[in-house]
């Protein structure tokens, strides 16, 4: 039986107790794998990505305990958390600009519950798509599982994953909620404003291109502004959400 040493804690592990990573490293299932959330996929992950996720969970759990737990008890409706997706394991805090993915762990059966979490800036959520997975049970009957495919930019560790939903309606409610938060409107009433933002985005890009063609200065800054303008048009303006999140995270000890 092939044995390897865990690349994180150094313990020697056998075939059953080891998890091979995409870069050829091995980590132990008993301790180090359990430091990650169940949503984390080890198969395509490298050692650096696993380490980043473990740090993400450690910090996220601090944020959960220091910011989210008190807000669960608040009577201020403007500070209340919003639970989304199946089992409400995706919790949004609009007042702080943060969103948490939680996992409840138990020492024995349903006893000794502890909650761990990863926390993202709401402003970094740039994808939430609906996906399904069809499988067959022991009797050959098709079973459809529903997911929200979430992707967060500017994130180390777990940033691209599938969040279980009850059904398509569950996802639709989540999508509508995020669209409203980000000001992403899909109605005819807002088509004129969208068109104006598109024109502003095009002008910004054109300005950056012209600056490059004439050998102007501040190309990087103007190019960044152009990209921000395009993103604001497509995804909504995230400026205030970034400020809220950074202010909240700065309070975590």
PABALUM-199051 format. One record per residue: x, y, z of N, C-alpha, C in turn. Coordinates in Angstrom, 1 decimal. Example, Ala and Ser with C-alpha at 12.3 -4.5 7.8 and 13.67 -1.06 7.14 Angstrom:
BEGIN
n_east | n_north | n_up | ca_east | ca_north | ca_up | c_east | c_north | c_up
13.2 | -5.7 | 7.8 | 12.3 | -4.5 | 7.8 | 13.2 | -3.3 | 7.8 $
12.8 | -2.2 | 7.1 | 13.7 | -1.1 | 7.1 | 12.9 | 0.0 | 7.9 $
***
This chain:
BEGIN
n_east | n_north | n_up | ca_east | ca_north | ca_up | c_east | c_north | c_up
0.8 | -1.2 | 0.0 | 0.0 | 0.0 | 0.0 | 0.9 | 1.3 | 0.0 $
0.7 | 2.1 | -1.0 | 1.5 | 3.3 | -1.1 | 1.2 | 4.3 | 0.0 $
2.2 | 4.8 | 0.6 | 2.0 | 5.8 | 1.7 | 2.7 | 7.1 | 1.3 $
2.1 | 8.2 | 1.7 | 2.6 | 9.5 | 1.5 | 2.5 | 10.3 | 2.7 $
3.3 | 11.4 | 2.8 | 3.1 | 12.3 | 3.9 | 2.2 | 13.5 | 3.5 $
1.4 | 13.9 | 4.4 | 0.5 | 15.0 | 4.2 | 1.3 | 16.3 | 3.9 $
1.0 | 17.0 | 2.8 | 1.8 | 18.1 | 2.5 | 1.5 | 19.3 | 3.4 $
0.5 | 19.2 | 4.3 | 0.2 | 20.3 | 5.2 | 0.7 | 20.0 | 6.6 $
0.3 | 18.9 | 7.2 | 0.6 | 18.6 | 8.6 | 1.8 | 17.6 | 8.7 $
2.2 | 16.9 | 7.6 | 3.3 | 16.1 | 7.6 | 3.1 | 14.6 | 8.0 $
1.9 | 14.3 | 8.5 | 1.6 | 12.9 | 9.0 | 1.6 | 12.0 | 7.8 $
2.1 | 10.7 | 8.1 | 2.1 | 9.7 | 7.1 | 0.8 | 9.1 | 6.9 $
0.3 | 9.0 | 5.7 | -1.1 | 8.4 | 5.5 | -1.0 | 7.3 | 4.4 $
-1.9 | 6.3 | 4.6 | -2.0 | 5.3 | 3.6 | -3.0 | 5.6 | 2.5 $
-3.3 | 4.6 | 1.7 | -4.1 | 4.8 | 0.5 | -5.5 | 5.4 | 0.9 $
-6.1 | 4.8 | 1.9 | -7.5 | 5.2 | 2.2 | -7.5 | 6.5 | 2.9 $
-6.5 | 6.8 | 3.6 | -6.5 | 8.1 | 4.4 | -5.9 | 9.3 | 3.7 $
-5.6 | 9.1 | 2.4 | -4.9 | 10.2 | 1.7 | -5.8 | 10.8 | 0.6 $
-5.6 | 12.1 | 0.3 | -6.3 | 12.7 | -0.8 | -5.3 | 13.3 | -1.8 $
-5.3 | 12.8 | -3.0 | -4.4 | 13.3 | -4.0 | -4.9 | 14.6 | -4.6 $
-4.0 | 15.6 | -4.8 | -4.4 | 16.9 | -5.4 | -3.9 | 16.9 | -6.9 $
-4.4 | 17.9 | -7.6 | -4.1 | 18.0 | -9.0 | -2.6 | 18.2 | -9.3 $
-1.9 | 18.8 | -8.4 | -0.5 | 19.1 | -8.6 | 0.4 | 17.9 | -8.1 $
-0.2 | 16.8 | -7.7 | 0.6 | 15.6 | -7.3 | 0.8 | 15.5 | -5.8 $
0.5 | 16.5 | -5.1 | 0.7 | 16.5 | -3.6 | -0.5 | 15.7 | -3.0 $
-0.2 | 15.2 | -1.7 | -1.2 | 14.5 | -1.0 | -1.5 | 15.2 | 0.3 $
-2.7 | 15.1 | 0.8 | -3.1 | 15.6 | 2.1 | -3.9 | 14.6 | 2.8 $
-3.9 | 14.7 | 4.2 | -4.6 | 13.6 | 4.9 | -6.1 | 14.0 | 5.0 $
-7.0 | 12.9 | 4.9 | -8.4 | 13.1 | 5.0 | -8.9 | 13.3 | 6.4 $
-8.2 | 12.7 | 7.3 | -8.7 | 12.7 | 8.7 | -8.7 | 14.1 | 9.3 $
-7.7 | 14.9 | 9.0 | -7.5 | 16.3 | 9.6 | -7.6 | 17.4 | 8.6 $
-6.7 | 17.4 | 7.7 | -6.6 | 18.6 | 6.8 | -7.8 | 18.7 | 5.8 $
-8.3 | 17.6 | 5.3 | -9.4 | 17.7 | 4.4 | -10.6 | 18.2 | 5.2 $
-10.7 | 17.9 | 6.4 | -11.9 | 18.3 | 7.2 | -11.8 | 19.8 | 7.6 $
-10.7 | 20.4 | 7.4 | -10.6 | 21.8 | 7.6 | -11.3 | 22.6 | 6.5 $
-11.6 | 21.9 | 5.4 | -12.2 | 22.5 | 4.2 | -13.8 | 22.3 | 4.3 $
-14.5 | 23.1 | 3.6 | -16.0 | 22.9 | 3.5 | -16.2 | 21.8 | 2.5 $
-17.4 | 21.2 | 2.7 | -17.8 | 20.1 | 1.8 | -18.0 | 20.5 | 0.4 $
-18.2 | 21.8 | 0.2 | -18.4 | 22.4 | -1.2 | -17.1 | 22.4 | -2.0 $
-15.9 | 22.3 | -1.3 | -14.6 | 22.4 | -1.9 | -14.3 | 21.1 | -2.6 $
-13.9 | 21.2 | -3.9 | -13.6 | 20.1 | -4.7 | -12.1 | 19.9 | -4.7 $
-11.6 | 18.8 | -4.2 | -10.1 | 18.5 | -4.1 | -9.5 | 18.1 | -5.4 $
-10.3 | 17.5 | -6.3 | -9.8 | 16.9 | -7.5 | -9.0 | 17.9 | -8.4 $
-9.6 | 19.0 | -8.7 | -8.9 | 20.0 | -9.5 | -8.0 | 21.0 | -8.7 $
-8.0 | 20.8 | -7.4 | -7.3 | 21.8 | -6.6 | -5.8 | 21.5 | -6.4 $
-5.0 | 22.5 | -6.3 | -3.6 | 22.4 | -6.0 | -3.4 | 22.6 | -4.5 $
-2.2 | 22.3 | -4.0 | -1.9 | 22.5 | -2.6 | -2.1 | 24.0 | -2.2 $
-1.6 | 24.9 | -3.0 | -1.8 | 26.3 | -2.7 | -3.2 | 26.7 | -2.6 $
-4.1 | 26.1 | -3.4 | -5.5 | 26.4 | -3.4 | -6.2 | 25.9 | -2.1 $
-5.7 | 24.7 | -1.7 | -6.2 | 24.1 | -0.5 | -5.8 | 24.9 | 0.7 $
-4.6 | 25.3 | 0.8 | -4.1 | 26.2 | 1.9 | -4.9 | 27.5 | 1.9 $
-5.1 | 28.1 | 0.7 | -5.9 | 29.3 | 0.7 | -7.3 | 29.2 | 1.2 $
-7.9 | 28.0 | 0.8 | -9.3 | 27.7 | 1.3 | -9.3 | 27.5 | 2.8 $
-8.3 | 26.9 | 3.4 | -8.3 | 26.6 | 4.8 | -8.2 | 28.0 | 5.5 $
-7.4 | 28.9 | 5.0 | -7.3 | 30.2 | 5.6 | -8.6 | 31.0 | 5.4 $
-9.2 | 30.8 | 4.3 | -10.5 | 31.4 | 4.0 | -11.6 | 30.9 | 5.0 $
-11.6 | 29.7 | 5.3 | -12.6 | 29.1 | 6.3 | -12.3 | 29.7 | 7.7 $
-11.0 | 29.7 | 8.1 | -10.6 | 30.2 | 9.4 | -11.1 | 31.7 | 9.6 $
-10.8 | 32.5 | 8.5 | -11.1 | 33.9 | 8.6 | -12.6 | 34.1 | 8.5 $
-13.2 | 33.3 | 7.6 | -14.7 | 33.4 | 7.4 | -15.5 | 33.1 | 8.6 $
-15.0 | 32.1 | 9.4 | -15.7 | 31.7 | 10.6 | -15.6 | 32.8 | 11.6 $
-14.4 | 33.5 | 11.7 | -14.3 | 34.7 | 12.5 | -15.4 | 35.8 | 12.2 $
-15.4 | 36.0 | 10.9 | -16.4 | 37.0 | 10.4 | -17.8 | 36.6 | 10.7 $
-18.1 | 35.3 | 10.5 | -19.4 | 34.8 | 10.8 | -19.8 | 35.1 | 12.3 $
-18.9 | 34.7 | 13.2 | -19.1 | 34.8 | 14.6 | -19.2 | 36.3 | 15.1 $
-18.3 | 37.1 | 14.5 | -18.3 | 38.5 | 15.0 | -19.3 | 39.5 | 14.3 $
-19.7 | 39.2 | 13.1 | -20.6 | 40.1 | 12.4 | -22.0 | 39.4 | 12.1 $
-22.0 | 38.2 | 11.6 | -23.3 | 37.6 | 11.2 | -24.1 | 37.1 | 12.4 $
-23.5 | 36.5 | 13.3 | -24.2 | 36.0 | 14.5 | -25.0 | 37.1 | 15.2 $
-24.3 | 38.2 | 15.6 | -25.1 | 39.3 | 16.2 | -26.2 | 39.8 | 15.3 $
-26.1 | 39.8 | 14.0 | -27.1 | 40.3 | 13.1 | -28.3 | 39.4 | 13.0 $
-28.1 | 38.1 | 13.4 | -29.2 | 37.1 | 13.4 | -30.2 | 37.5 | 14.5 $
-29.7 | 38.2 | 15.5 | -30.6 | 38.5 | 16.6 | -31.1 | 40.0 | 16.6 $
-30.7 | 40.7 | 15.6 | -31.1 | 42.1 | 15.5 | -32.6 | 42.3 | 15.3 $
-33.1 | 43.4 | 15.8 | -34.5 | 43.7 | 15.6 | -34.7 | 44.8 | 14.6 $
-33.5 | 45.3 | 14.1 | -33.5 | 46.4 | 13.1 | -33.7 | 45.8 | 11.8 $
-34.8 | 46.0 | 11.1 | -35.1 | 45.4 | 9.8 | -34.1 | 45.7 | 8.7 $
-33.4 | 46.8 | 8.9 | -32.4 | 47.2 | 7.9 | -31.1 | 46.4 | 8.0 $
-31.0 | 45.8 | 9.2 | -29.7 | 45.0 | 9.4 | -30.0 | 43.5 | 9.3 $
-31.2 | 43.1 | 9.1 | -31.5 | 41.7 | 9.1 | -30.8 | 40.9 | 8.0 $
-30.5 | 39.7 | 8.2 | -29.8 | 38.8 | 7.2 | -30.9 | 38.2 | 6.3 $
-30.5 | 37.9 | 5.1 | -31.5 | 37.3 | 4.1 | -30.9 | 35.9 | 3.8 $
-31.7 | 34.9 | 4.1 | -31.3 | 33.5 | 3.8 | -31.7 | 33.1 | 2.4 $
-30.8 | 32.5 | 1.6 | -31.1 | 32.2 | 0.3 | -30.8 | 30.7 | 0.0 $
-31.3 | 30.1 | -1.0 | -31.1 | 28.8 | -1.5 | -31.5 | 27.8 | -0.4 $
-31.4 | 26.5 | -0.7 | -31.9 | 25.4 | 0.1 | -31.2 | 25.5 | 1.5 $
-32.0 | 25.3 | 2.5 | -31.6 | 25.3 | 3.9 | -31.0 | 26.6 | 4.4 $
-31.2 | 27.7 | 3.6 | -30.7 | 29.0 | 4.0 | -29.2 | 29.0 | 4.3 $
-28.4 | 28.2 | 3.7 | -27.0 | 28.2 | 3.9 | -26.2 | 29.3 | 3.2 $
-26.9 | 30.1 | 2.4 | -26.3 | 31.3 | 1.8 | -27.0 | 32.5 | 2.5 $
-26.2 | 33.2 | 3.3 | -26.8 | 34.3 | 4.0 | -26.2 | 35.7 | 3.6 $
-27.1 | 36.6 | 3.2 | -26.6 | 37.9 | 2.7 | -26.9 | 39.0 | 3.8 $
-25.9 | 39.8 | 4.0 | -26.0 | 40.9 | 4.9 | -25.9 | 42.2 | 4.1 $
-27.0 | 42.8 | 3.7 | -26.9 | 44.0 | 2.9 | -26.4 | 45.2 | 3.6 $
-26.6 | 45.2 | 5.0 | -26.1 | 46.4 | 5.8 | -24.5 | 46.4 | 5.8 $
-23.9 | 45.2 | 5.6 | -22.4 | 45.2 | 5.7 | -21.8 | 44.9 | 4.3 $
-22.6 | 44.6 | 3.3 | -22.1 | 44.3 | 2.0 | -21.4 | 42.9 | 2.0 $
-21.8 | 42.0 | 2.8 | -21.1 | 40.7 | 2.9 | -22.1 | 39.6 | 2.6 $
-21.6 | 38.4 | 2.2 | -22.4 | 37.2 | 2.0 | -21.6 | 36.0 | 2.5 $
-22.3 | 35.2 | 3.3 | -21.7 | 34.0 | 3.9 | -22.2 | 32.7 | 3.4 $
-21.4 | 31.7 | 3.2 | -21.8 | 30.4 | 3.0 | -21.4 | 29.6 | 4.2 $
-22.4 | 28.9 | 4.9 | -22.2 | 28.3 | 6.1 | -22.3 | 26.8 | 6.0 $
-21.6 | 26.1 | 7.0 | -21.7 | 24.6 | 7.1 | -21.8 | 24.3 | 8.6 $
-22.8 | 23.5 | 8.9 | -22.9 | 23.1 | 10.3 | -22.2 | 21.7 | 10.5 $
-21.4 | 21.6 | 11.5 | -20.7 | 20.4 | 11.8 | -21.2 | 19.9 | 13.2 $
-21.2 | 18.6 | 13.3 | -21.7 | 18.0 | 14.6 | -20.6 | 17.0 | 15.1 $
-20.4 | 17.0 | 16.4 | -19.5 | 16.0 | 17.0 | -20.1 | 14.6 | 17.0 $
-21.4 | 14.5 | 17.3 | -22.0 | 13.2 | 17.3 | -23.5 | 13.4 | 16.9 $
-23.8 | 12.8 | 15.8 | -25.2 | 12.8 | 15.3 | -25.7 | 14.2 | 15.2 $
-26.6 | 14.6 | 16.0 | -27.2 | 16.0 | 16.0 | -26.7 | 16.8 | 17.2 $
-25.7 | 16.3 | 17.8 | -25.2 | 17.0 | 19.1 | -23.8 | 17.6 | 18.8 $
-23.5 | 18.7 | 19.6 | -22.2 | 19.3 | 19.5 | -22.1 | 20.1 | 18.2 $
-23.1 | 20.9 | 17.9 | -23.1 | 21.7 | 16.6 | -22.2 | 22.9 | 16.7 $
-21.4 | 23.0 | 15.6 | -20.6 | 24.2 | 15.4 | -20.8 | 24.7 | 14.0 $
-20.7 | 25.9 | 13.7 | -20.9 | 26.5 | 12.4 | -19.6 | 27.1 | 11.9 $
-19.2 | 26.7 | 10.7 | -18.1 | 27.3 | 10.0 | -18.6 | 28.0 | 8.8 $
-17.8 | 28.9 | 8.3 | -18.3 | 29.7 | 7.1 | -17.1 | 30.3 | 6.3 $
-17.5 | 30.6 | 5.1 | -16.6 | 31.4 | 4.2 | -17.4 | 32.6 | 3.9 $
-16.8 | 33.8 | 3.9 | -17.5 | 35.0 | 3.7 | -16.8 | 35.8 | 2.5 $
-17.7 | 36.3 | 1.7 | -17.3 | 37.1 | 0.5 | -17.8 | 38.5 | 0.5 $
-17.2 | 39.4 | -0.2 | -17.7 | 40.7 | -0.4 | -18.9 | 40.5 | -1.4 $
-20.0 | 41.0 | -1.1 | -21.1 | 41.0 | -2.0 | -20.8 | 41.5 | -3.4 $
-20.0 | 42.6 | -3.4 | -19.6 | 43.2 | -4.7 | -18.8 | 42.3 | -5.6 $
-18.2 | 41.2 | -5.1 | -17.4 | 40.3 | -5.9 | -18.2 | 39.2 | -6.6 $
-19.5 | 39.2 | -6.3 | -20.4 | 38.2 | -6.9 | -20.7 | 38.6 | -8.4 $
-20.1 | 37.9 | -9.3 | -20.3 | 38.3 | -10.7 | -21.0 | 37.3 | -11.6 $
-21.3 | 36.2 | -10.9 | -22.1 | 35.2 | -11.7 | -23.0 | 34.4 | -10.8 $
-24.2 | 34.3 | -11.2 | -25.2 | 33.4 | -10.5 | -26.1 | 32.8 | -11.5 $
-25.8 | 31.6 | -12.0 | -26.5 | 30.9 | -13.0 | -27.3 | 29.7 | -12.5 $
-28.3 | 29.3 | -13.2 | -29.1 | 28.1 | -12.8 | -28.5 | 26.9 | -13.6 $
-28.3 | 25.8 | -12.8 | -27.8 | 24.6 | -13.4 | -28.5 | 23.4 | -12.8 $
-28.6 | 22.3 | -13.5 | -29.2 | 21.1 | -13.0 | -28.3 | 19.9 | -13.2 $
-28.6 | 18.9 | -12.4 | -27.8 | 17.6 | -12.5 | -28.8 | 16.5 | -12.5 $
-28.8 | 15.6 | -13.5 | -29.8 | 14.6 | -13.6 | -29.1 | 13.2 | -13.3 $
-29.6 | 12.4 | -12.4 | -29.1 | 11.1 | -12.1 | -30.3 | 10.1 | -11.9 $
-29.9 | 8.9 | -11.8 | -31.0 | 7.9 | -11.6 | -30.8 | 7.2 | -10.3 $
-32.0 | 6.9 | -9.6 | -31.9 | 6.2 | -8.4 | -31.8 | 4.7 | -8.6 $
-31.9 | 3.9 | -7.5 | -31.7 | 2.4 | -7.6 | -32.8 | 1.8 | -8.5 $
-34.0 | 2.5 | -8.6 | -35.1 | 1.9 | -9.4 | -35.1 | 2.5 | -10.9 $
-34.0 | 3.2 | -11.2 | -33.9 | 3.7 | -12.6 | -34.7 | 5.0 | -12.8 $
-35.3 | 5.6 | -11.8 | -36.0 | 6.8 | -11.9 | -35.1 | 8.0 | -11.9 $
-35.4 | 9.0 | -12.8 | -34.5 | 10.1 | -12.9 | -34.8 | 11.1 | -11.8 $
-33.7 | 11.6 | -11.2 | -33.8 | 12.6 | -10.1 | -33.0 | 13.8 | -10.6 $
-33.7 | 15.0 | -10.5 | -33.0 | 16.2 | -10.9 | -32.6 | 17.0 | -9.7 $
-31.4 | 17.4 | -9.6 | -30.9 | 18.3 | -8.5 | -30.7 | 19.7 | -9.1 $
-31.1 | 20.7 | -8.3 | -31.0 | 22.1 | -8.8 | -29.9 | 22.8 | -8.1 $
-29.2 | 23.7 | -8.8 | -28.1 | 24.5 | -8.2 | -28.1 | 25.9 | -8.7 $
-27.5 | 26.7 | -7.9 | -27.1 | 28.1 | -8.3 | -25.6 | 28.0 | -8.4 $
-25.1 | 28.3 | -9.6 | -23.7 | 28.3 | -9.9 | -23.2 | 29.7 | -9.6 $
-22.4 | 29.8 | -8.5 | -21.9 | 31.1 | -8.0 | -20.4 | 31.3 | -8.3 $
-20.0 | 32.5 | -8.7 | -18.6 | 32.8 | -9.0 | -18.3 | 34.1 | -8.4 $
-17.3 | 34.2 | -7.5 | -16.8 | 35.4 | -6.9 | -15.5 | 35.8 | -7.4 $
-15.3 | 37.1 | -7.9 | -14.0 | 37.6 | -8.3 | -13.2 | 38.0 | -7.1 $
-11.9 | 38.3 | -7.4 | -11.0 | 38.8 | -6.4 | -11.0 | 38.0 | -5.1 $
-11.0 | 36.6 | -5.3 | -11.1 | 35.7 | -4.1 | -10.1 | 34.6 | -4.2 $
-9.4 | 34.4 | -3.1 | -8.5 | 33.2 | -3.0 | -9.2 | 32.1 | -2.2 $
-9.0 | 30.9 | -2.7 | -9.7 | 29.7 | -2.0 | -10.9 | 29.3 | -2.8 $
-12.0 | 29.1 | -2.2 | -13.2 | 28.6 | -2.9 | -13.9 | 29.9 | -3.4 $
-14.1 | 29.9 | -4.8 | -14.7 | 31.1 | -5.4 | -15.7 | 30.7 | -6.5 $
-15.6 | 29.4 | -6.9 | -16.5 | 29.0 | -8.0 | -17.1 | 27.6 | -7.6 $
-18.4 | 27.6 | -7.3 | -19.0 | 26.4 | -6.7 | -20.5 | 26.4 | -7.0 $
-21.1 | 25.2 | -6.8 | -22.5 | 25.0 | -7.0 | -23.2 | 25.0 | -5.6 $
-24.2 | 25.8 | -5.5 | -25.0 | 25.9 | -4.2 | -26.3 | 25.2 | -4.4 $
-26.7 | 24.2 | -3.6 | -28.0 | 23.5 | -3.8 | -29.2 | 24.4 | -3.7 $
-30.1 | 24.3 | -4.6 | -31.4 | 25.0 | -4.5 | -32.5 | 23.9 | -4.4 $
-33.7 | 24.3 | -3.9 | -34.8 | 23.4 | -3.8 | -35.4 | 23.1 | -5.2 $
-35.5 | 24.1 | -6.0 | -36.0 | 24.0 | -7.3 | -35.7 | 25.2 | -8.1 $
-36.3 | 25.3 | -9.3 | -36.0 | 26.5 | -10.2 | -36.6 | 27.7 | -9.6 $
-37.7 | 27.6 | -8.9 | -38.3 | 28.8 | -8.2 | -37.4 | 29.4 | -7.1 $
-36.7 | 28.4 | -6.4 | -35.8 | 28.8 | -5.4 | -34.7 | 29.7 | -6.0 $
-34.2 | 29.2 | -7.1 | -33.1 | 30.0 | -7.8 | -33.6 | 31.3 | -8.3 $
-34.8 | 31.3 | -8.9 | -35.4 | 32.5 | -9.5 | -35.5 | 33.6 | -8.4 $
-35.9 | 33.2 | -7.2 | -36.0 | 34.2 | -6.1 | -34.7 | 34.8 | -5.8 $
-33.7 | 33.9 | -5.7 | -32.3 | 34.4 | -5.4 | -31.8 | 35.3 | -6.5 $
-32.0 | 34.9 | -7.8 | -31.6 | 35.8 | -8.9 | -32.2 | 37.2 | -8.8 $
-33.5 | 37.2 | -8.6 | -34.2 | 38.4 | -8.5 | -33.7 | 39.3 | -7.4 $
-33.4 | 38.7 | -6.3 | -32.9 | 39.4 | -5.1 | -31.6 | 40.1 | -5.4 $
-30.6 | 39.3 | -6.0 | -29.3 | 39.9 | -6.3 | -29.5 | 40.9 | -7.4 $
-30.3 | 40.7 | -8.4 | -30.5 | 41.7 | -9.5 | -31.0 | 43.0 | -8.9 $
-31.9 | 42.9 | -7.9 | -32.4 | 44.2 | -7.3 | -31.3 | 44.9 | -6.5 $
-30.5 | 44.1 | -5.7 | -29.5 | 44.6 | -4.9 | -28.4 | 45.4 | -5.8 $
-28.1 | 44.8 | -6.9 | -27.1 | 45.4 | -7.8 | -27.7 | 46.5 | -8.8 $
-29.0 | 46.6 | -8.8 | -29.6 | 47.5 | -9.7 | -29.6 | 47.1 | -11.1 $
-29.5 | 45.7 | -11.3 | -29.6 | 45.2 | -12.6 | -31.0 | 45.0 | -13.0 $
-31.5 | 45.9 | -13.9 | -32.9 | 45.9 | -14.2 | -33.2 | 45.2 | -15.6 $
-34.2 | 44.5 | -15.7 | -34.5 | 43.7 | -16.9 | -35.9 | 44.2 | -17.5 $
-36.5 | 45.2 | -17.0 | -37.8 | 45.7 | -17.5 | -37.6 | 46.7 | -18.5 $
-38.6 | 46.9 | -19.3 | -38.6 | 47.9 | -20.4 | -38.5 | 49.3 | -19.8 $
-39.0 | 49.5 | -18.6 | -38.9 | 50.8 | -18.0 | -37.5 | 51.4 | -17.9 $
-36.5 | 50.5 | -17.7 | -35.2 | 50.9 | -17.5 | -34.3 | 50.7 | -18.7 $
-34.9 | 50.4 | -19.8 | -34.1 | 50.2 | -21.0 | -33.3 | 51.5 | -21.5 $
-34.0 | 52.6 | -21.3 | -33.4 | 53.9 | -21.7 | -32.1 | 54.2 | -20.8 $
-32.3 | 54.0 | -19.5 | -31.1 | 54.2 | -18.7 | -30.0 | 53.2 | -19.0 $
-30.3 | 52.0 | -19.3 | -29.3 | 51.0 | -19.7 | -28.6 | 51.5 | -21.0 $
-29.4 | 52.0 | -21.9 | -28.8 | 52.5 | -23.2 | -27.8 | 53.6 | -22.9 $
-28.2 | 54.5 | -22.0 | -27.3 | 55.6 | -21.6 | -26.0 | 55.1 | -21.0 $
-26.1 | 54.2 | -20.1 | -24.9 | 53.6 | -19.5 | -24.0 | 52.9 | -20.6 $
-24.7 | 52.3 | -21.5 | -23.9 | 51.6 | -22.6 | -23.1 | 52.7 | -23.4 $
-23.7 | 53.8 | -23.7 | -23.1 | 54.8 | -24.4 | -21.9 | 55.4 | -23.6 $
-22.1 | 55.6 | -22.3 | -21.0 | 56.1 | -21.5 | -19.8 | 55.1 | -21.5 $
-20.2 | 53.8 | -21.4 | -19.2 | 52.8 | -21.4 | -18.4 | 52.8 | -22.7 $
-19.1 | 52.9 | -23.8 | -18.4 | 52.9 | -25.1 | -17.5 | 54.1 | -25.2 $
-18.0 | 55.3 | -24.8 | -17.1 | 56.5 | -24.8 | -15.9 | 56.3 | -24.0 $
-16.0 | 55.7 | -22.8 | -14.8 | 55.5 | -21.9 | -13.8 | 54.6 | -22.6 $
-14.3 | 53.5 | -23.3 | -13.4 | 52.6 | -24.0 | -12.7 | 53.3 | -25.1 $
-13.5 | 54.1 | -25.9 | -13.0 | 54.8 | -27.0 | -11.9 | 55.8 | -26.6 $
-12.2 | 56.4 | -25.4 | -11.2 | 57.4 | -24.9 | -9.9 | 56.7 | -24.6 $
-9.9 | 55.5 | -24.0 | -8.7 | 54.8 | -23.7 | -8.0 | 54.4 | -24.9 $
-8.7 | 54.0 | -25.9 | -8.1 | 53.5 | -27.2 | -7.4 | 54.7 | -27.9 $
-8.1 | 55.9 | -27.9 | -7.5 | 57.1 | -28.5 | -6.3 | 57.5 | -27.8 $
-6.3 | 57.4 | -26.4 | -5.1 | 57.8 | -25.6 | -3.9 | 56.9 | -26.0 $
-4.2 | 55.6 | -26.2 | -3.1 | 54.7 | -26.6 | -2.6 | 55.0 | -27.9 $
-3.4 | 55.3 | -28.9 | -3.0 | 55.6 | -30.2 | -2.2 | 56.9 | -30.3 $
-2.4 | 57.9 | -29.5 | -1.7 | 59.1 | -29.5 | -0.5 | 59.2 | -28.5 $
-0.3 | 58.0 | -27.9 | 0.8 | 58.0 | -27.0 | 0.6 | 58.8 | -25.7 $
-0.6 | 58.9 | -25.2 | -0.9 | 59.7 | -24.1 | -0.4 | 59.0 | -22.8 $
-0.6 | 59.7 | -21.7 | -0.2 | 59.2 | -20.4 | -1.4 | 58.6 | -19.7 $
-1.1 | 57.9 | -18.5 | -2.1 | 57.4 | -17.7 | -3.0 | 56.3 | -18.4 $
-2.4 | 55.5 | -19.3 | -3.1 | 54.5 | -20.0 | -3.7 | 53.5 | -19.1 $
-2.9 | 53.0 | -18.1 | -3.4 | 52.0 | -17.2 | -4.6 | 52.5 | -16.4 $
-4.5 | 53.7 | -15.9 | -5.6 | 54.3 | -15.1 | -6.9 | 54.4 | -16.0 $
-6.7 | 55.0 | -17.2 | -7.9 | 55.2 | -18.1 | -8.4 | 53.9 | -18.6 $
-7.6 | 52.9 | -18.8 | -8.0 | 51.6 | -19.3 | -8.8 | 50.9 | -18.2 $
-8.4 | 51.1 | -16.9 | -9.1 | 50.5 | -15.8 | -10.5 | 51.2 | -15.6 $
-10.5 | 52.5 | -15.8 | -11.8 | 53.2 | -15.8 | -12.7 | 52.7 | -16.8 $
-12.2 | 52.4 | -18.0 | -13.0 | 51.9 | -19.1 | -13.7 | 50.6 | -18.7 $
-12.8 | 49.7 | -18.2 | -13.3 | 48.4 | -17.8 | -14.4 | 48.5 | -16.7 $
-14.1 | 49.4 | -15.7 | -15.1 | 49.6 | -14.7 | -16.4 | 50.1 | -15.2 $
-16.3 | 51.0 | -16.2 | -17.6 | 51.5 | -16.8 | -18.4 | 50.4 | -17.5 $
-17.7 | 49.5 | -18.2 | -18.4 | 48.4 | -18.9 | -19.0 | 47.5 | -17.8 $
-18.2 | 47.2 | -16.8 | -18.7 | 46.3 | -15.8 | -19.9 | 46.9 | -15.1 $
-19.9 | 48.2 | -14.8 | -21.0 | 48.8 | -14.1 | -22.3 | 48.7 | -15.0 $
-22.1 | 48.8 | -16.3 | -23.2 | 48.7 | -17.2 | -23.8 | 47.3 | -17.2 $
-22.9 | 46.3 | -17.2 | -23.4 | 44.9 | -17.3 | -23.9 | 44.4 | -15.9 $
-23.1 | 44.7 | -14.9 | -23.3 | 44.1 | -13.6 | -23.9 | 45.0 | -12.5 $
-24.1 | 46.3 | -12.8 | -24.5 | 47.2 | -11.8 | -23.3 | 47.8 | -11.1 $
-23.5 | 49.0 | -10.6 | -22.4 | 49.7 | -9.9 | -22.2 | 49.1 | -8.5 $
-21.0 | 48.6 | -8.3 | -20.7 | 48.0 | -7.0 | -19.9 | 48.8 | -6.0 $
-19.7 | 50.1 | -6.4 | -18.9 | 51.0 | -5.6 | -19.3 | 51.0 | -4.1 $
-20.5 | 51.3 | -3.8 | -21.0 | 51.4 | -2.4 | -20.9 | 50.0 | -1.7 $
-21.1 | 48.9 | -2.4 | -21.1 | 47.6 | -1.8 | -19.6 | 47.3 | -1.4 $
-18.7 | 47.8 | -2.2 | -17.3 | 47.6 | -1.8 | -16.9 | 48.3 | -0.6 $
-17.4 | 49.6 | -0.5 | -17.1 | 50.4 | 0.7 | -17.7 | 49.8 | 2.0 $
-18.9 | 49.3 | 1.9 | -19.6 | 48.7 | 3.0 | -18.8 | 47.4 | 3.5 $
-18.4 | 46.6 | 2.5 | -17.8 | 45.3 | 2.9 | -16.4 | 45.6 | 3.5 $
-15.6 | 46.5 | 2.9 | -14.3 | 46.7 | 3.4 | -14.3 | 47.4 | 4.8 $
-15.3 | 48.2 | 5.0 | -15.5 | 48.8 | 6.3 | -15.8 | 47.8 | 7.4 $
-16.7 | 46.8 | 7.0 | -17.1 | 45.8 | 8.0 | -15.9 | 44.8 | 8.2 $
-15.2 | 44.4 | 7.2 | -14.1 | 43.5 | 7.4 | -12.9 | 44.1 | 8.2 $
-12.8 | 45.4 | 8.1 | -11.7 | 46.0 | 8.9 | -12.0 | 46.0 | 10.4 $
-13.2 | 45.6 | 10.8 | -13.5 | 45.5 | 12.2 | -13.2 | 44.2 | 12.8 $
-12.9 | 43.2 | 12.0 | -12.8 | 41.8 | 12.4 | -11.4 | 41.6 | 13.1 $
-11.4 | 41.0 | 14.3 | -10.1 | 40.9 | 15.0 | -9.7 | 39.4 | 15.0 $
***
